[in-house]
Amino acid sequence: MGDMRQAPRSLKAAAALFAGAVLASSEAAQSCVSQHVFRFMMGVGHDGIDNNPERDLDPTEEDGYECTVIDMTGTMVQQSPRAMLENLAAMDTVRYRKAWPRGTGGGSSSSRSSSSSSSSSSSSSSSSSSSSSSSSSSSGGSQCSDVKSGGQSGNFNTTGAYCFRTQDTVHGWGVSNFAGRSISVTVNGSGTAVTTPGASLPSKGSSDYYHFSASSGDVPWASVYWW
C-alpha cells in the first residue's frame, strides 16, 4: 500500500469514515484505542512495561490501570472520543501517580499468586478483626463484605447499590462516574454519616474501617478513590 499522505482527499475521507464506523461498532476497537491512548499518556502499558520486559507491574498497579482503561472506554462510548481525551488530565491515575514496587520479569505468575494469597490472608484477617471490633463495640452497624485498599475501590461493576470498606488512613477522597448516585461514609458502619463527596471524614482507630455505601446509579463503572 502506498503512502496514505499522497492519497486523494476522497480516499482519506472514506478511510476516516470507515475507521469511525469500526470504532463505533467494535468493542475490541474501542478498548484498543483506550489502551494505546493510556500507554501514550502514562508511558507504560496497562498490563506491562513496554520498554523493560524484564520487570512486571505490581498486581495492584495493573488492576488500577485496567480500571482506568475501562473508565476511558466508557467515556468514549457514552460521550465521545473527544470527551475521553479532554478528561485525561483530570483522571485519578494521572493526578495521583505513585511509585509502585515492580518485580523482575518471568515471575509474574508466581508473584501474582503469592500476592493474591497474601491479599486473601490479609483480607481474611482484616475481616476477622472488623467482626471482632464490631462485636465488642456492639455498634450494630451494617457490614460491607468487600474490603479495599491501595487508594481506590475499582469499578463497582453494577448499577445497583454498592458498599465496601477500607482500613486505609484517608487524608482525602473523591468519587468518579457517580451520575445518579449518592454516598454515605461511616466508621465501622455506624455513627454520623458523611454524605458530601470529598468532605472530611471522622477520625478512626487503626483497627477500624471506613464504610463507603453508595446508592444505585446510571453506570456500572462508578468508583471511589482516596489518598
ROKOLMAR-100230 format. One record per residue (C-alpha): x, y, z. Coordinates in steps of 0.1 Angstrom, whole numbers, plus 5000, padded with zeros to 4 digits. Layout:
// residues N
{pt {X, Y, Z}}
...
END
This chain:
// residues 227
{pt {5000, 5000, 5000}}
{pt {5013, 5035, 4991}}
{pt {5018, 5064, 5014}}
{pt {4983, 5075, 5027}}
{pt {4995, 5111, 5028}}
{pt {4996, 5110, 4990}}
{pt {4961, 5096, 4986}}
{pt {4933, 5117, 4972}}
{pt {4911, 5136, 4997}}
{pt {4881, 5114, 4988}}
{pt {4900, 5083, 4998}}
{pt {4912, 5099, 5030}}
{pt {4876, 5108, 5039}}
{pt {4864, 5073, 5031}}
{pt {4891, 5058, 5053}}
{pt {4882, 5081, 5081}}
{pt {4845, 5072, 5078}}
{pt {4854, 5035, 5078}}
{pt {4876, 5039, 5109}}
{pt {4848, 5058, 5126}}
{pt {4823, 5031, 5118}}
{pt {4846, 5004, 5132}}
{pt {4852, 5024, 5163}}
{pt {4815, 5029, 5169}}
{pt {4806, 4992, 5164}}
{pt {4836, 4972, 5177}}
{pt {4842, 4968, 5214}}
{pt {4877, 4954, 5206}}
{pt {4885, 4986, 5187}}
{pt {4872, 5008, 5214}}
{pt {4893, 4990, 5240}}
{pt {4923, 4991, 5217}}
{pt {4921, 5029, 5213}}
{pt {4918, 5034, 5251}}
{pt {4948, 5011, 5258}}
{pt {4970, 5030, 5233}}
{pt {4959, 5064, 5245}}
{pt {4967, 5052, 5281}}
{pt {5001, 5040, 5270}}
{pt {5009, 5073, 5253}}
{pt {4997, 5093, 5283}}
{pt {5014, 5072, 5311}}
{pt {5045, 5060, 5294}}
{pt {5036, 5024, 5304}}
{pt {5011, 4998, 5291}}
{pt {4981, 4990, 5312}}
{pt {4993, 4954, 5315}}
{pt {5030, 4956, 5312}}
{pt {5062, 4978, 5308}}
{pt {5069, 4980, 5270}}
{pt {5105, 4992, 5272}}
{pt {5115, 4969, 5300}}
{pt {5100, 4934, 5297}}
{pt {5123, 4922, 5325}}
{pt {5101, 4940, 5351}}
{pt {5065, 4934, 5359}}
{pt {5038, 4958, 5370}}
{pt {5027, 4954, 5406}}
{pt {4994, 4934, 5407}}
{pt {4975, 4963, 5424}}
{pt {4990, 4988, 5399}}
{pt {4979, 4967, 5370}}
{pt {4944, 4963, 5384}}
{pt {4941, 5001, 5388}}
{pt {4953, 5007, 5352}}
{pt {4928, 4982, 5339}}
{pt {4900, 5001, 5357}}
{pt {4913, 5033, 5342}}
{pt {4912, 5019, 5307}}
{pt {4876, 5007, 5313}}
{pt {4867, 5042, 5325}}
{pt {4883, 5057, 5294}}
{pt {4864, 5033, 5272}}
{pt {4831, 5041, 5289}}
{pt {4836, 5078, 5285}}
{pt {4844, 5074, 5248}}
{pt {4814, 5052, 5242}}
{pt {4789, 5071, 5264}}
{pt {4801, 5106, 5253}}
{pt {4827, 5109, 5226}}
{pt {4864, 5102, 5219}}
{pt {4870, 5140, 5224}}
{pt {4854, 5138, 5258}}
{pt {4878, 5109, 5267}}
{pt {4908, 5130, 5256}}
{pt {4896, 5161, 5275}}
{pt {4892, 5141, 5307}}
{pt {4927, 5126, 5307}}
{pt {4943, 5153, 5328}}
{pt {4916, 5150, 5355}}
{pt {4918, 5112, 5359}}
{pt {4929, 5099, 5393}}
{pt {4956, 5078, 5377}}
{pt {4973, 5109, 5363}}
{pt {4966, 5132, 5393}}
{pt {4977, 5108, 5420}}
{pt {5006, 5088, 5404}}
{pt {5026, 5069, 5429}}
{pt {5058, 5049, 5430}}
{pt {5050, 5011, 5427}}
{pt {5072, 4982, 5436}}
{pt {5078, 4962, 5405}}
{pt {5092, 4926, 5403}}
{pt {5115, 4911, 5377}}
{pt {5101, 4895, 5346}}
{pt {5093, 4858, 5343}}
{pt {5080, 4856, 5379}}
{pt {5047, 4874, 5372}}
{pt {5025, 4844, 5376}}
{pt {5041, 4832, 5409}}
{pt {5044, 4868, 5421}}
{pt {5007, 4874, 5415}}
{pt {4997, 4841, 5431}}
{pt {5018, 4850, 5462}}
{pt {5004, 4885, 5462}}
{pt {4968, 4872, 5458}}
{pt {4974, 4846, 5486}}
{pt {4988, 4873, 5509}}
{pt {4960, 4897, 5500}}
{pt {4934, 4870, 5507}}
{pt {4951, 4862, 5540}}
{pt {4952, 4899, 5549}}
{pt {4916, 4904, 5539}}
{pt {4905, 4874, 5560}}
{pt {4925, 4887, 5590}}
{pt {4910, 4922, 5585}}
{pt {4875, 4908, 5582}}
{pt {4880, 4888, 5614}}
{pt {4894, 4919, 5632}}
{pt {4865, 4940, 5619}}
{pt {4840, 4914, 5631}}
{pt {4856, 4913, 5665}}
{pt {4857, 4951, 5668}}
{pt {4821, 4953, 5657}}
{pt {4810, 4926, 5682}}
{pt {4830, 4942, 5711}}
{pt {4816, 4977, 5704}}
{pt {4781, 4965, 5700}}
{pt {4776, 4992, 5674}}
{pt {4750, 4972, 5654}}
{pt {4762, 4989, 5622}}
{pt {4758, 4971, 5589}}
{pt {4789, 4953, 5574}}
{pt {4803, 4956, 5539}}
{pt {4817, 4924, 5526}}
{pt {4841, 4939, 5501}}
{pt {4874, 4951, 5517}}
{pt {4895, 4975, 5496}}
{pt {4930, 4991, 5499}}
{pt {4956, 5009, 5479}}
{pt {4937, 5042, 5473}}
{pt {4908, 5030, 5450}}
{pt {4877, 5009, 5450}}
{pt {4879, 4998, 5414}}
{pt {4848, 4998, 5393}}
{pt {4816, 4989, 5411}}
{pt {4806, 4967, 5381}}
{pt {4769, 4973, 5389}}
{pt {4743, 5000, 5385}}
{pt {4728, 4989, 5418}}
{pt {4737, 4999, 5453}}
{pt {4773, 4990, 5463}}
{pt {4792, 4990, 5496}}
{pt {4828, 4984, 5506}}
{pt {4851, 4992, 5535}}
{pt {4888, 5001, 5539}}
{pt {4912, 5001, 5568}}
{pt {4934, 5026, 5550}}
{pt {4941, 5060, 5565}}
{pt {4922, 5085, 5544}}
{pt {4935, 5121, 5541}}
{pt {4912, 5130, 5512}}
{pt {4888, 5112, 5489}}
{pt {4865, 5116, 5459}}
{pt {4842, 5098, 5435}}
{pt {4842, 5091, 5398}}
{pt {4813, 5085, 5373}}
{pt {4788, 5089, 5401}}
{pt {4758, 5102, 5380}}
{pt {4726, 5093, 5398}}
{pt {4744, 5081, 5429}}
{pt {4746, 5093, 5465}}
{pt {4772, 5081, 5490}}
{pt {4774, 5077, 5528}}
{pt {4806, 5072, 5547}}
{pt {4808, 5060, 5583}}
{pt {4832, 5044, 5607}}
{pt {4825, 5007, 5612}}
{pt {4791, 5012, 5596}}
{pt {4776, 5034, 5624}}
{pt {4777, 5069, 5638}}
{pt {4773, 5102, 5619}}
{pt {4775, 5097, 5581}}
{pt {4794, 5119, 5558}}
{pt {4773, 5123, 5526}}
{pt {4792, 5150, 5506}}
{pt {4819, 5136, 5483}}
{pt {4853, 5149, 5493}}
{pt {4842, 5161, 5527}}
{pt {4865, 5154, 5557}}
{pt {4859, 5121, 5573}}
{pt {4858, 5114, 5611}}
{pt {4889, 5100, 5627}}
{pt {4891, 5063, 5633}}
{pt {4913, 5038, 5651}}
{pt {4939, 5017, 5634}}
{pt {4917, 4986, 5636}}
{pt {4885, 5004, 5624}}
{pt {4871, 5006, 5589}}
{pt {4856, 5034, 5568}}
{pt {4824, 5021, 5553}}
{pt {4815, 5036, 5519}}
{pt {4779, 5029, 5509}}
{pt {4768, 5041, 5475}}
{pt {4732, 5041, 5461}}
{pt {4723, 5028, 5427}}
{pt {4733, 5049, 5397}}
{pt {4734, 5054, 5360}}
{pt {4766, 5035, 5351}}
{pt {4785, 5004, 5364}}
{pt {4820, 5019, 5362}}
{pt {4815, 5042, 5391}}
{pt {4843, 5042, 5416}}
{pt {4858, 5059, 5448}}
{pt {4894, 5069, 5453}}
{pt {4913, 5082, 5483}}
{pt {4948, 5091, 5494}}
END
